[in-house]
């Protein structure tokens, strides 16, 4: 559905009509991507980061974080176990940790590819040559949120980073033939609904295959500790409008949504989402990868998370996707 900026703003603001919006998004989801929910096993393999984003719990300047990175073998083993319990996609996410050189990442990707899984990388900004090498080693998808398209806000939230550079990275990733995932946070300080509408139009314009919407949740050990943060309702409305605008893309029910409400992900699955990314990180690492406070399931195991979310999905009459769950472009949108 083509919505103009005014229509998007209207839908984002209308709390009274949000149930109708969620129903509509749910029916568009059913029509375009069906009832399967695709599960992606998320490995949080390093909380070491060279960046200092004001909102993020693992920012370089947070000296209270106990830092870790998995070894190459630990990471490969975690992926093997996730494949063994049935995950068909492995998402490897981390801070921008340069311990993982191009060669090391390529070896890891090649090893994990042998487990018959699709591989998504979410490791931030790298060079064209690195993106190219990762792709050639077997990485299928890349996930990197633009966070906001308001460039001034972006630069306020990280004075050291460049919005244009992040955008250029997304374009390189797309050009190299990855499936492109992006997304935004909602409820950032000074962010307006007009700006969120621009974000949605941007995501539509660049032709993403997947996009995640997460409420911003202030972390107490960051400069934004005292900010209000985003609400689940606004995050869900943003996600539902995105489903109307981009009917066939993959949309995750995000972990941050569930951190604000115990049924956040199920609510999202009934308002346009068709993907869930259960955590398959093991042991202490789960707690230490703390982007925001109140993160769910930090004391659980991968097997537990897989069966728990599986039951919840089936309880709302949906099925677990059996394939890799790639973006299937529709011809009639
Ligand atoms: N280094 C990678 C991964 C970043 S962490 C990259 O740059 O892409 C993954 C996502 O968590 C971020 O893109 C951001 O949207 C989200 N995030 C970070 N801090 C957050 C917070 N305080 N509240 C909610 N989401 C947050």
py3Dmol code that shows the C-alpha trace and the ligand (Angstrom):
import py3Dmol

protein = """\
ATOM      1  CA  UNK A   1       0.000   0.000   0.000  1.00  0.00           C
ATOM      2  CA  UNK A   2       1.326   3.432  -0.880  1.00  0.00           C
ATOM      3  CA  UNK A   3       0.862   5.836   1.982  1.00  0.00           C
ATOM      4  CA  UNK A   4       1.974   9.444   1.873  1.00  0.00           C
ATOM      5  CA  UNK A   5       3.667  11.173   4.774  1.00  0.00           C
ATOM      6  CA  UNK A   6       0.464  12.728   6.120  1.00  0.00           C
ATOM      7  CA  UNK A   7      -1.343   9.386   6.094  1.00  0.00           C
ATOM      8  CA  UNK A   8       1.553   7.717   7.888  1.00  0.00           C
ATOM      9  CA  UNK A   9       1.643  10.420  10.568  1.00  0.00           C
ATOM     10  CA  UNK A  10      -2.095  10.077  11.049  1.00  0.00           C
ATOM     11  CA  UNK A  11      -1.817   6.303  11.588  1.00  0.00           C
ATOM     12  CA  UNK A  12       1.152   6.686  13.933  1.00  0.00           C
ATOM     13  CA  UNK A  13      -0.729   9.191  16.083  1.00  0.00           C
ATOM     14  CA  UNK A  14      -4.127   7.573  16.251  1.00  0.00           C
ATOM     15  CA  UNK A  15      -4.235   5.645  19.508  1.00  0.00           C
ATOM     16  CA  UNK A  16      -7.997   5.136  19.296  1.00  0.00           C
ATOM     17  CA  UNK A  17      -7.759   3.350  15.988  1.00  0.00           C
ATOM     18  CA  UNK A  18      -4.697   1.295  16.781  1.00  0.00           C
ATOM     19  CA  UNK A  19      -6.554  -1.990  17.195  1.00  0.00           C
ATOM     20  CA  UNK A  20      -8.023  -1.566  13.730  1.00  0.00           C
ATOM     21  CA  UNK A  21      -4.533  -0.798  12.404  1.00  0.00           C
ATOM     22  CA  UNK A  22      -3.129  -3.949  14.036  1.00  0.00           C
ATOM     23  CA  UNK A  23      -5.945  -6.070  12.557  1.00  0.00           C
ATOM     24  CA  UNK A  24      -5.328  -4.664   9.107  1.00  0.00           C
ATOM     25  CA  UNK A  25      -1.561  -5.278   9.390  1.00  0.00           C
ATOM     26  CA  UNK A  26      -2.254  -8.815  10.597  1.00  0.00           C
ATOM     27  CA  UNK A  27      -4.440  -9.521   7.611  1.00  0.00           C
ATOM     28  CA  UNK A  28      -1.892  -8.052   5.171  1.00  0.00           C
ATOM     29  CA  UNK A  29       0.771 -10.223   6.829  1.00  0.00           C
ATOM     30  CA  UNK A  30      -1.447 -13.303   6.406  1.00  0.00           C
ATOM     31  CA  UNK A  31      -2.158 -12.479   2.781  1.00  0.00           C
ATOM     32  CA  UNK A  32       1.431 -11.724   1.717  1.00  0.00           C
ATOM     33  CA  UNK A  33       3.739 -13.846   3.872  1.00  0.00           C
ATOM     34  CA  UNK A  34       1.361 -16.439   5.297  1.00  0.00           C
ATOM     35  CA  UNK A  35       1.080 -17.907   8.761  1.00  0.00           C
ATOM     36  CA  UNK A  36       4.620 -19.237   9.157  1.00  0.00           C
ATOM     37  CA  UNK A  37       6.813 -17.567  11.752  1.00  0.00           C
ATOM     38  CA  UNK A  38      10.487 -17.785  10.872  1.00  0.00           C
ATOM     39  CA  UNK A  39      12.850 -18.320  13.776  1.00  0.00           C
ATOM     40  CA  UNK A  40      16.402 -16.980  13.696  1.00  0.00           C
ATOM     41  CA  UNK A  41      18.908 -18.100  16.312  1.00  0.00           C
ATOM     42  CA  UNK A  42      20.627 -14.975  17.635  1.00  0.00           C
ATOM     43  CA  UNK A  43      24.216 -15.294  18.866  1.00  0.00           C
ATOM     44  CA  UNK A  44      25.515 -12.259  20.741  1.00  0.00           C
ATOM     45  CA  UNK A  45      29.156 -13.070  20.311  1.00  0.00           C
ATOM     46  CA  UNK A  46      30.925  -9.929  21.529  1.00  0.00           C
ATOM     47  CA  UNK A  47      30.003  -6.895  23.617  1.00  0.00           C
ATOM     48  CA  UNK A  48      33.246  -5.110  22.784  1.00  0.00           C
ATOM     49  CA  UNK A  49      32.574  -1.995  20.712  1.00  0.00           C
ATOM     50  CA  UNK A  50      34.727   0.787  19.298  1.00  0.00           C
ATOM     51  CA  UNK A  51      31.715   3.116  19.083  1.00  0.00           C
ATOM     52  CA  UNK A  52      30.149   5.302  21.714  1.00  0.00           C
ATOM     53  CA  UNK A  53      26.457   5.632  20.781  1.00  0.00           C
ATOM     54  CA  UNK A  54      24.760   7.560  23.567  1.00  0.00           C
ATOM     55  CA  UNK A  55      21.798   5.180  23.797  1.00  0.00           C
ATOM     56  CA  UNK A  56      23.637   1.883  23.887  1.00  0.00           C
ATOM     57  CA  UNK A  57      24.519  -0.071  27.026  1.00  0.00           C
ATOM     58  CA  UNK A  58      27.670  -1.552  25.490  1.00  0.00           C
ATOM     59  CA  UNK A  59      29.035   1.804  24.290  1.00  0.00           C
ATOM     60  CA  UNK A  60      32.801   2.154  24.587  1.00  0.00           C
ATOM     61  CA  UNK A  61      32.445   4.700  27.385  1.00  0.00           C
ATOM     62  CA  UNK A  62      30.512   2.399  29.707  1.00  0.00           C
ATOM     63  CA  UNK A  63      33.341   1.278  31.945  1.00  0.00           C
ATOM     64  CA  UNK A  64      31.046  -0.843  34.116  1.00  0.00           C
ATOM     65  CA  UNK A  65      30.472  -3.437  31.396  1.00  0.00           C
ATOM     66  CA  UNK A  66      32.303  -6.726  31.847  1.00  0.00           C
ATOM     67  CA  UNK A  67      33.579  -7.209  28.325  1.00  0.00           C
ATOM     68  CA  UNK A  68      33.785 -10.531  26.489  1.00  0.00           C
ATOM     69  CA  UNK A  69      34.151 -12.003  23.105  1.00  0.00           C
ATOM     70  CA  UNK A  70      33.636 -15.616  22.209  1.00  0.00           C
ATOM     71  CA  UNK A  71      36.567 -17.427  20.663  1.00  0.00           C
ATOM     72  CA  UNK A  72      36.257 -18.640  17.114  1.00  0.00           C
ATOM     73  CA  UNK A  73      35.519 -22.180  18.318  1.00  0.00           C
ATOM     74  CA  UNK A  74      33.004 -21.057  20.909  1.00  0.00           C
ATOM     75  CA  UNK A  75      31.109 -19.138  18.280  1.00  0.00           C
ATOM     76  CA  UNK A  76      31.108 -22.024  15.812  1.00  0.00           C
ATOM     77  CA  UNK A  77      30.015 -24.427  18.565  1.00  0.00           C
ATOM     78  CA  UNK A  78      27.149 -22.158  19.601  1.00  0.00           C
ATOM     79  CA  UNK A  79      25.996 -22.051  15.986  1.00  0.00           C
ATOM     80  CA  UNK A  80      26.280 -25.835  15.655  1.00  0.00           C
ATOM     81  CA  UNK A  81      24.060 -26.343  18.695  1.00  0.00           C
ATOM     82  CA  UNK A  82      21.523 -23.844  17.381  1.00  0.00           C
ATOM     83  CA  UNK A  83      21.412 -25.676  14.028  1.00  0.00           C
ATOM     84  CA  UNK A  84      20.993 -28.978  15.884  1.00  0.00           C
ATOM     85  CA  UNK A  85      17.899 -27.715  17.692  1.00  0.00           C
ATOM     86  CA  UNK A  86      16.369 -26.734  14.376  1.00  0.00           C
ATOM     87  CA  UNK A  87      17.311 -23.139  13.569  1.00  0.00           C
ATOM     88  CA  UNK A  88      17.603 -22.575   9.814  1.00  0.00           C
ATOM     89  CA  UNK A  89      19.057 -19.084  10.179  1.00  0.00           C
ATOM     90  CA  UNK A  90      21.883 -18.012  12.462  1.00  0.00           C
ATOM     91  CA  UNK A  91      22.233 -14.301  13.229  1.00  0.00           C
ATOM     92  CA  UNK A  92      25.647 -13.275  14.507  1.00  0.00           C
ATOM     93  CA  UNK A  93      25.494  -9.951  16.305  1.00  0.00           C
ATOM     94  CA  UNK A  94      28.153  -7.967  18.157  1.00  0.00           C
ATOM     95  CA  UNK A  95      29.572  -4.574  18.915  1.00  0.00           C
ATOM     96  CA  UNK A  96      32.118  -3.315  16.410  1.00  0.00           C
ATOM     97  CA  UNK A  97      34.895  -5.552  17.678  1.00  0.00           C
ATOM     98  CA  UNK A  98      38.003  -5.524  15.515  1.00  0.00           C
ATOM     99  CA  UNK A  99      39.290  -8.745  17.111  1.00  0.00           C
ATOM    100  CA  UNK A 100      37.137 -10.315  14.431  1.00  0.00           C
ATOM    101  CA  UNK A 101      39.337  -9.570  11.472  1.00  0.00           C
ATOM    102  CA  UNK A 102      38.228 -10.243   7.926  1.00  0.00           C
ATOM    103  CA  UNK A 103      40.053 -13.591   7.843  1.00  0.00           C
ATOM    104  CA  UNK A 104      38.665 -14.732  11.175  1.00  0.00           C
ATOM    105  CA  UNK A 105      35.091 -13.826  10.202  1.00  0.00           C
ATOM    106  CA  UNK A 106      35.454 -15.599   6.862  1.00  0.00           C
ATOM    107  CA  UNK A 107      36.690 -18.791   8.543  1.00  0.00           C
ATOM    108  CA  UNK A 108      33.765 -18.653  10.977  1.00  0.00           C
ATOM    109  CA  UNK A 109      31.219 -18.066   8.208  1.00  0.00           C
ATOM    110  CA  UNK A 110      32.615 -20.950   6.144  1.00  0.00           C
ATOM    111  CA  UNK A 111      32.481 -23.291   9.149  1.00  0.00           C
ATOM    112  CA  UNK A 112      28.919 -22.347  10.105  1.00  0.00           C
ATOM    113  CA  UNK A 113      27.710 -22.587   6.520  1.00  0.00           C
ATOM    114  CA  UNK A 114      28.398 -26.333   6.718  1.00  0.00           C
ATOM    115  CA  UNK A 115      25.503 -26.668   9.201  1.00  0.00           C
ATOM    116  CA  UNK A 116      22.986 -26.002   6.422  1.00  0.00           C
ATOM    117  CA  UNK A 117      21.805 -22.651   7.705  1.00  0.00           C
ATOM    118  CA  UNK A 118      21.355 -19.166   6.301  1.00  0.00           C
ATOM    119  CA  UNK A 119      23.768 -16.686   7.881  1.00  0.00           C
ATOM    120  CA  UNK A 120      22.905 -13.143   8.887  1.00  0.00           C
ATOM    121  CA  UNK A 121      25.635 -10.785  10.044  1.00  0.00           C
ATOM    122  CA  UNK A 122      24.911  -7.850  12.344  1.00  0.00           C
ATOM    123  CA  UNK A 123      28.340  -6.488  13.149  1.00  0.00           C
ATOM    124  CA  UNK A 124      28.063  -2.876  12.096  1.00  0.00           C
ATOM    125  CA  UNK A 125      30.136  -0.770   9.761  1.00  0.00           C
ATOM    126  CA  UNK A 126      32.962  -2.428   7.856  1.00  0.00           C
ATOM    127  CA  UNK A 127      34.772  -1.753   4.592  1.00  0.00           C
ATOM    128  CA  UNK A 128      33.493  -2.720   1.160  1.00  0.00           C
ATOM    129  CA  UNK A 129      36.234  -5.336   0.860  1.00  0.00           C
ATOM    130  CA  UNK A 130      35.222  -6.898   4.152  1.00  0.00           C
ATOM    131  CA  UNK A 131      31.525  -6.995   3.212  1.00  0.00           C
ATOM    132  CA  UNK A 132      32.543  -8.562  -0.097  1.00  0.00           C
ATOM    133  CA  UNK A 133      34.740 -11.178   1.564  1.00  0.00           C
ATOM    134  CA  UNK A 134      32.008 -12.100   4.081  1.00  0.00           C
ATOM    135  CA  UNK A 135      29.512 -12.470   1.269  1.00  0.00           C
ATOM    136  CA  UNK A 136      31.880 -14.668  -0.730  1.00  0.00           C
ATOM    137  CA  UNK A 137      32.523 -16.771   2.372  1.00  0.00           C
ATOM    138  CA  UNK A 138      28.792 -17.528   2.511  1.00  0.00           C
ATOM    139  CA  UNK A 139      26.978 -14.822   4.483  1.00  0.00           C
ATOM    140  CA  UNK A 140      23.450 -14.445   3.070  1.00  0.00           C
ATOM    141  CA  UNK A 141      21.986 -11.480   4.904  1.00  0.00           C
ATOM    142  CA  UNK A 142      23.129  -8.365   6.721  1.00  0.00           C
ATOM    143  CA  UNK A 143      21.276  -6.537   9.426  1.00  0.00           C
ATOM    144  CA  UNK A 144      22.123  -2.949  10.275  1.00  0.00           C
ATOM    145  CA  UNK A 145      19.590  -0.475  11.523  1.00  0.00           C
ATOM    146  CA  UNK A 146      19.777   3.094  10.263  1.00  0.00           C
ATOM    147  CA  UNK A 147      18.420   3.937  13.763  1.00  0.00           C
ATOM    148  CA  UNK A 148      16.871   7.233  12.579  1.00  0.00           C
ATOM    149  CA  UNK A 149      16.855   9.134   9.296  1.00  0.00           C
ATOM    150  CA  UNK A 150      16.940  12.454  11.131  1.00  0.00           C
ATOM    151  CA  UNK A 151      20.598  13.205  10.468  1.00  0.00           C
ATOM    152  CA  UNK A 152      20.876  15.880  13.165  1.00  0.00           C
ATOM    153  CA  UNK A 153      19.425  13.529  15.745  1.00  0.00           C
ATOM    154  CA  UNK A 154      21.682  10.708  14.535  1.00  0.00           C
ATOM    155  CA  UNK A 155      24.764  12.900  14.969  1.00  0.00           C
ATOM    156  CA  UNK A 156      23.622  14.058  18.382  1.00  0.00           C
ATOM    157  CA  UNK A 157      23.228  10.447  19.444  1.00  0.00           C
ATOM    158  CA  UNK A 158      26.696   9.687  18.208  1.00  0.00           C
ATOM    159  CA  UNK A 159      28.851  12.709  17.454  1.00  0.00           C
ATOM    160  CA  UNK A 160      31.675  10.452  16.265  1.00  0.00           C
ATOM    161  CA  UNK A 161      29.676   8.601  13.634  1.00  0.00           C
ATOM    162  CA  UNK A 162      28.418   9.660  10.236  1.00  0.00           C
ATOM    163  CA  UNK A 163      24.867   9.028   9.040  1.00  0.00           C
ATOM    164  CA  UNK A 164      26.070   9.225   5.456  1.00  0.00           C
ATOM    165  CA  UNK A 165      28.656   6.536   6.108  1.00  0.00           C
ATOM    166  CA  UNK A 166      26.082   4.200   7.627  1.00  0.00           C
ATOM    167  CA  UNK A 167      23.847   4.789   4.609  1.00  0.00           C
ATOM    168  CA  UNK A 168      26.769   4.107   2.255  1.00  0.00           C
ATOM    169  CA  UNK A 169      27.396   0.827   4.083  1.00  0.00           C
ATOM    170  CA  UNK A 170      23.758  -0.209   3.585  1.00  0.00           C
ATOM    171  CA  UNK A 171      24.095   0.520  -0.136  1.00  0.00           C
ATOM    172  CA  UNK A 172      27.298  -1.517  -0.404  1.00  0.00           C
ATOM    173  CA  UNK A 173      25.616  -4.420   1.362  1.00  0.00           C
ATOM    174  CA  UNK A 174      22.671  -4.283  -1.009  1.00  0.00           C
ATOM    175  CA  UNK A 175      24.896  -4.037  -4.063  1.00  0.00           C
ATOM    176  CA  UNK A 176      26.837  -7.130  -2.955  1.00  0.00           C
ATOM    177  CA  UNK A 177      23.629  -9.169  -3.103  1.00  0.00           C
ATOM    178  CA  UNK A 178      22.973  -9.670   0.577  1.00  0.00           C
ATOM    179  CA  UNK A 179      19.401  -9.656   1.752  1.00  0.00           C
ATOM    180  CA  UNK A 180      19.294  -6.284   3.438  1.00  0.00           C
ATOM    181  CA  UNK A 181      17.880  -5.818   6.904  1.00  0.00           C
ATOM    182  CA  UNK A 182      17.581  -2.461   8.613  1.00  0.00           C
ATOM    183  CA  UNK A 183      15.269  -0.684  10.988  1.00  0.00           C
ATOM    184  CA  UNK A 184      14.960   2.034  13.589  1.00  0.00           C
ATOM    185  CA  UNK A 185      14.370   2.746  17.239  1.00  0.00           C
ATOM    186  CA  UNK A 186      11.261   4.671  18.267  1.00  0.00           C
ATOM    187  CA  UNK A 187      11.015   6.943  21.259  1.00  0.00           C
ATOM    188  CA  UNK A 188      14.492   8.446  20.926  1.00  0.00           C
ATOM    189  CA  UNK A 189      14.919  11.833  22.630  1.00  0.00           C
ATOM    190  CA  UNK A 190      13.539  14.615  20.404  1.00  0.00           C
ATOM    191  CA  UNK A 191      12.293  12.137  17.805  1.00  0.00           C
ATOM    192  CA  UNK A 192       8.946  13.175  16.316  1.00  0.00           C
ATOM    193  CA  UNK A 193       6.238  11.185  14.514  1.00  0.00           C
ATOM    194  CA  UNK A 194       7.109  13.220  11.416  1.00  0.00           C
ATOM    195  CA  UNK A 195      10.612  11.848  11.660  1.00  0.00           C
ATOM    196  CA  UNK A 196       9.362   8.271  12.145  1.00  0.00           C
ATOM    197  CA  UNK A 197       7.197   8.741   9.044  1.00  0.00           C
ATOM    198  CA  UNK A 198      10.333   9.788   7.144  1.00  0.00           C
ATOM    199  CA  UNK A 199      12.086   6.674   8.450  1.00  0.00           C
ATOM    200  CA  UNK A 200       9.353   4.421   7.093  1.00  0.00           C
ATOM    201  CA  UNK A 201       9.415   6.161   3.709  1.00  0.00           C
ATOM    202  CA  UNK A 202      13.194   5.771   3.683  1.00  0.00           C
ATOM    203  CA  UNK A 203      13.013   2.027   4.404  1.00  0.00           C
ATOM    204  CA  UNK A 204      10.471   1.634   1.620  1.00  0.00           C
ATOM    205  CA  UNK A 205      12.586   3.682  -0.772  1.00  0.00           C
ATOM    206  CA  UNK A 206      15.810   1.707  -0.295  1.00  0.00           C
ATOM    207  CA  UNK A 207      14.009  -1.600  -0.809  1.00  0.00           C
ATOM    208  CA  UNK A 208      14.784  -3.502   2.357  1.00  0.00           C
ATOM    209  CA  UNK A 209      14.141  -7.227   2.720  1.00  0.00           C
ATOM    210  CA  UNK A 210      13.704  -7.065   6.469  1.00  0.00           C
ATOM    211  CA  UNK A 211      13.262  -4.353   9.076  1.00  0.00           C
ATOM    212  CA  UNK A 212      13.014  -4.306  12.829  1.00  0.00           C
ATOM    213  CA  UNK A 213      11.342  -1.641  14.942  1.00  0.00           C
ATOM    214  CA  UNK A 214      12.418  -1.443  18.559  1.00  0.00           C
ATOM    215  CA  UNK A 215      11.374   0.890  21.352  1.00  0.00           C
ATOM    216  CA  UNK A 216      14.334   2.831  22.736  1.00  0.00           C
ATOM    217  CA  UNK A 217      14.882   1.737  26.346  1.00  0.00           C
ATOM    218  CA  UNK A 218      17.181   4.050  28.361  1.00  0.00           C
ATOM    219  CA  UNK A 219      20.149   2.295  29.906  1.00  0.00           C
ATOM    220  CA  UNK A 220      21.126   3.570  33.382  1.00  0.00           C
ATOM    221  CA  UNK A 221      24.864   3.560  32.598  1.00  0.00           C
ATOM    222  CA  UNK A 222      24.538   5.828  29.559  1.00  0.00           C
ATOM    223  CA  UNK A 223      24.158   9.588  29.083  1.00  0.00           C
ATOM    224  CA  UNK A 224      20.498   8.997  28.145  1.00  0.00           C
ATOM    225  CA  UNK A 225      19.689   7.287  31.454  1.00  0.00           C
ATOM    226  CA  UNK A 226      17.020   9.838  32.402  1.00  0.00           C
ATOM    227  CA  UNK A 227      15.209  10.017  29.075  1.00  0.00           C
ATOM    228  CA  UNK A 228      11.648   8.772  28.746  1.00  0.00           C
ATOM    229  CA  UNK A 229      12.217   6.034  26.168  1.00  0.00           C
ATOM    230  CA  UNK A 230       9.753   4.613  23.658  1.00  0.00           C
ATOM    231  CA  UNK A 231       6.409   2.967  24.323  1.00  0.00           C
ATOM    232  CA  UNK A 232       5.352  -0.451  23.143  1.00  0.00           C
ATOM    233  CA  UNK A 233       2.220   1.021  21.541  1.00  0.00           C
ATOM    234  CA  UNK A 234       4.130   3.459  19.353  1.00  0.00           C
ATOM    235  CA  UNK A 235       6.616   0.736  18.375  1.00  0.00           C
ATOM    236  CA  UNK A 236       3.735  -1.579  17.436  1.00  0.00           C
ATOM    237  CA  UNK A 237       1.953   1.126  15.455  1.00  0.00           C
ATOM    238  CA  UNK A 238       5.161   1.924  13.581  1.00  0.00           C
ATOM    239  CA  UNK A 239       5.650  -1.748  12.809  1.00  0.00           C
ATOM    240  CA  UNK A 240       2.037  -2.205  11.698  1.00  0.00           C
ATOM    241  CA  UNK A 241       2.224   0.806   9.349  1.00  0.00           C
ATOM    242  CA  UNK A 242       5.441  -0.627   7.943  1.00  0.00           C
ATOM    243  CA  UNK A 243       3.619  -3.888   7.179  1.00  0.00           C
ATOM    244  CA  UNK A 244       0.962  -1.949   5.244  1.00  0.00           C
ATOM    245  CA  UNK A 245       3.638  -0.089   3.270  1.00  0.00           C
ATOM    246  CA  UNK A 246       5.915  -3.094   2.676  1.00  0.00           C
ATOM    247  CA  UNK A 247       3.535  -6.053   2.666  1.00  0.00           C
ATOM    248  CA  UNK A 248       5.959  -8.843   1.747  1.00  0.00           C
ATOM    249  CA  UNK A 249       9.086  -8.088   3.801  1.00  0.00           C
ATOM    250  CA  UNK A 250      10.234  -9.995   6.857  1.00  0.00           C
ATOM    251  CA  UNK A 251       9.408  -8.163  10.084  1.00  0.00           C
ATOM    252  CA  UNK A 252      10.644  -9.383  13.452  1.00  0.00           C
ATOM    253  CA  UNK A 253       8.766  -9.175  16.715  1.00  0.00           C
ATOM    254  CA  UNK A 254      11.694  -7.574  18.530  1.00  0.00           C
ATOM    255  CA  UNK A 255      13.185  -8.539  21.862  1.00  0.00           C
ATOM    256  CA  UNK A 256      12.997  -4.921  23.040  1.00  0.00           C
ATOM    257  CA  UNK A 257       9.202  -5.058  22.585  1.00  0.00           C
ATOM    258  CA  UNK A 258       9.017  -8.077  24.883  1.00  0.00           C
ATOM    259  CA  UNK A 259      11.250  -6.297  27.388  1.00  0.00           C
ATOM    260  CA  UNK A 260       8.503  -3.677  27.819  1.00  0.00           C
ATOM    261  CA  UNK A 261       5.637  -6.161  28.040  1.00  0.00           C
ATOM    262  CA  UNK A 262       5.610  -9.926  28.770  1.00  0.00           C
ATOM    263  CA  UNK A 263       3.506 -10.537  25.662  1.00  0.00           C
ATOM    264  CA  UNK A 264       5.236  -7.943  23.485  1.00  0.00           C
ATOM    265  CA  UNK A 265       6.416 -10.371  20.828  1.00  0.00           C
ATOM    266  CA  UNK A 266       3.080 -12.172  20.562  1.00  0.00           C
ATOM    267  CA  UNK A 267       1.319  -8.810  20.271  1.00  0.00           C
ATOM    268  CA  UNK A 268       3.757  -7.930  17.479  1.00  0.00           C
ATOM    269  CA  UNK A 269       3.127 -11.238  15.684  1.00  0.00           C
ATOM    270  CA  UNK A 270      -0.556 -10.312  15.676  1.00  0.00           C
ATOM    271  CA  UNK A 271       0.093  -6.809  14.373  1.00  0.00           C
ATOM    272  CA  UNK A 272       2.205  -7.526  11.287  1.00  0.00           C
ATOM    273  CA  UNK A 273       5.353  -9.388  12.372  1.00  0.00           C
ATOM    274  CA  UNK A 274       6.358 -12.790  10.944  1.00  0.00           C
ATOM    275  CA  UNK A 275       9.838 -13.390  12.414  1.00  0.00           C
ATOM    276  CA  UNK A 276      11.219 -14.008  15.919  1.00  0.00           C
ATOM    277  CA  UNK A 277      14.884 -14.058  16.868  1.00  0.00           C
ATOM    278  CA  UNK A 278      15.256 -16.215  19.997  1.00  0.00           C
ATOM    279  CA  UNK A 279      18.528 -15.822  21.826  1.00  0.00           C
ATOM    280  CA  UNK A 280      20.862 -18.817  21.494  1.00  0.00           C
ATOM    281  CA  UNK A 281      23.778 -17.221  23.337  1.00  0.00           C
ATOM    282  CA  UNK A 282      24.885 -19.344  26.284  1.00  0.00           C
ATOM    283  CA  UNK A 283      25.706 -18.764  29.935  1.00  0.00           C
ATOM    284  CA  UNK A 284      26.975 -15.459  31.338  1.00  0.00           C
ATOM    285  CA  UNK A 285      27.301 -13.888  27.899  1.00  0.00           C
ATOM    286  CA  UNK A 286      23.545 -13.453  27.718  1.00  0.00           C
ATOM    287  CA  UNK A 287      23.553 -11.071  30.666  1.00  0.00           C
ATOM    288  CA  UNK A 288      26.677  -9.257  29.579  1.00  0.00           C
ATOM    289  CA  UNK A 289      25.253  -8.326  26.179  1.00  0.00           C
ATOM    290  CA  UNK A 290      23.104  -5.629  27.733  1.00  0.00           C
ATOM    291  CA  UNK A 291      22.100  -3.027  25.133  1.00  0.00           C
ATOM    292  CA  UNK A 292      19.252  -1.878  27.404  1.00  0.00           C
ATOM    293  CA  UNK A 293      17.992  -2.873  30.867  1.00  0.00           C
ATOM    294  CA  UNK A 294      15.275  -5.434  31.477  1.00  0.00           C
ATOM    295  CA  UNK A 295      16.352  -7.707  28.636  1.00  0.00           C
ATOM    296  CA  UNK A 296      14.295 -10.898  28.657  1.00  0.00           C
ATOM    297  CA  UNK A 297      15.384 -14.521  29.147  1.00  0.00           C
ATOM    298  CA  UNK A 298      18.877 -13.738  30.459  1.00  0.00           C
ATOM    299  CA  UNK A 299      18.843 -16.823  32.692  1.00  0.00           C
ATOM    300  CA  UNK A 300      17.427 -19.207  30.104  1.00  0.00           C
ATOM    301  CA  UNK A 301      19.078 -21.719  27.795  1.00  0.00           C
ATOM    302  CA  UNK A 302      18.786 -21.874  24.002  1.00  0.00           C
ATOM    303  CA  UNK A 303      16.731 -25.080  24.186  1.00  0.00           C
ATOM    304  CA  UNK A 304      14.343 -23.502  26.677  1.00  0.00           C
ATOM    305  CA  UNK A 305      13.900 -20.334  24.587  1.00  0.00           C
ATOM    306  CA  UNK A 306      13.281 -22.316  21.433  1.00  0.00           C
ATOM    307  CA  UNK A 307      10.541 -24.457  22.988  1.00  0.00           C
ATOM    308  CA  UNK A 308       8.991 -21.574  24.940  1.00  0.00           C
ATOM    309  CA  UNK A 309       8.543 -19.323  21.910  1.00  0.00           C
ATOM    310  CA  UNK A 310       7.511 -22.338  19.795  1.00  0.00           C
ATOM    311  CA  UNK A 311       4.588 -23.034  22.140  1.00  0.00           C
ATOM    312  CA  UNK A 312       3.526 -19.394  22.238  1.00  0.00           C
ATOM    313  CA  UNK A 313       3.524 -19.210  18.436  1.00  0.00           C
ATOM    314  CA  UNK A 314       1.458 -22.366  18.103  1.00  0.00           C
ATOM    315  CA  UNK A 315      -0.960 -21.158  20.765  1.00  0.00           C
ATOM    316  CA  UNK A 316      -1.972 -18.249  18.509  1.00  0.00           C
ATOM    317  CA  UNK A 317      -2.567 -20.594  15.580  1.00  0.00           C
ATOM    318  CA  UNK A 318       0.635 -19.939  13.691  1.00  0.00           C
ATOM    319  CA  UNK A 319       3.258 -22.430  12.523  1.00  0.00           C
ATOM    320  CA  UNK A 320       7.053 -22.432  12.716  1.00  0.00           C
ATOM    321  CA  UNK A 321       8.692 -21.907   9.321  1.00  0.00           C
ATOM    322  CA  UNK A 322      10.552 -24.977   8.093  1.00  0.00           C
ATOM    323  CA  UNK A 323      12.690 -23.321   5.438  1.00  0.00           C
ATOM    324  CA  UNK A 324      15.349 -20.628   5.559  1.00  0.00           C
ATOM    325  CA  UNK A 325      12.679 -17.942   5.543  1.00  0.00           C
ATOM    326  CA  UNK A 326      14.218 -15.678   2.913  1.00  0.00           C
ATOM    327  CA  UNK A 327      12.326 -12.620   1.709  1.00  0.00           C
ATOM    328  CA  UNK A 328       9.942 -13.742  -1.014  1.00  0.00           C
ATOM    329  CA  UNK A 329       9.183 -10.737  -3.145  1.00  0.00           C
ATOM    330  CA  UNK A 330       5.573 -10.467  -4.059  1.00  0.00           C
ATOM    331  CA  UNK A 331       4.585  -9.477  -7.607  1.00  0.00           C
ATOM    332  CA  UNK A 332       1.381  -7.717  -6.640  1.00  0.00           C
ATOM    333  CA  UNK A 333       2.389  -5.049  -4.205  1.00  0.00           C
TER     334      UNK A 333
END
"""
ligand_1 = """\
26
LIG
N 27.033 -3.184 16.105
C 25.852 -3.649 15.410
C 24.794 -4.151 16.361
C 24.202 -3.067 17.213
S 23.183 -3.605 18.549
C 25.341 -2.539 14.509
O 25.880 -1.448 14.553
O 24.440 -2.783 13.736
C 21.658 -3.860 17.751
C 20.610 -2.775 17.880
O 20.200 -2.596 19.224
C 21.017 -1.378 17.460
O 21.037 -1.263 16.074
C 19.972 -0.510 18.144
O 18.885 -0.238 17.275
C 19.490 -1.390 19.313
N 19.741 -0.746 20.616
C 20.908 -0.305 21.114
N 20.724 0.313 22.301
C 19.403 0.258 22.565
C 18.574 0.735 23.626
N 19.078 1.399 24.658
N 17.244 0.511 23.553
C 16.713 -0.175 22.521
N 17.437 -0.647 21.485
C 18.768 -0.426 21.497
"""
view = py3Dmol.view(width=600, height=400)
view.addModel(protein, "pdb")
view.setStyle({"model": 0}, {"cartoon": {"style": "trace"}})
view.addModel(ligand_1, "xyz")
view.setStyle({"model": 1}, {"stick": {}})
view.zoomTo()
view.show()
